Amino acid sequence: MNYPVPMSQPVANDPWQQQRELNQLLQAAKTGAIVGATGAAAVNLHKLRADQTDWPSALKQTAKAGLAAGAATAAATAVGRLFVRNPALSLLASVATGTAVMYAITAKSKESHDE
């Protein structure tokens, strides 16, 4: 008779496993930051060409977007990995987490911009 095997968790005290997990999250954050910054840079280039912004503002907005996307991607990756055995739930958890992080970051940014 086959009994279900619980999902094996890495040993919490294994420093190599902890380092690998940290490296994966840092890689996810880096990838998210690159994608977010390149998207923001493209939008800001259009704004620069239309004289809707200046270089310092464009650079600042691009950097902020990259940092926000990197943080959201790392958080989404961390949460998604908790549900590795259920791809649909992993995707849903990742999207919800990434959205929540971006919402929180942009809400603070919007509040400071409105003042």
KABEL-V877919 format. One line per field, one symbol per residue. phi: phi as a letter, one per 30 degrees, with the letter a starting at -180 (. if undefined). psi: psi as a letter, one per 30 degrees, with the letter a starting at -180 (. if undefined). burial: + if it has 24 or more other ideal C-beta (glycine too) atoms within 12 Angstrom, else -. Layout:
phi: ???
psi: ???
burial: ???
//
This chain:
phi: .ccdcdddcdddcddddddddddddddddddddddddddddddddddddchcaceedddddddddddddddddddddddeddcddbeddddddddddeddddddddddddddddd
psi: kkkkklkkklkfgjeeeeeeeeeeeeeeeeeeeeeeeeeeeeeeeeeeeghflleeeeeeeeeeeeeeeeeeeeeeeeeeffhffjeeeeeeeeeeeeeeeeeeefeeeeefef.
burial: ------------------------+--++--++--++--++--+-------------+--++-++++++++++++++++++-----------++--++--++--+----------
//
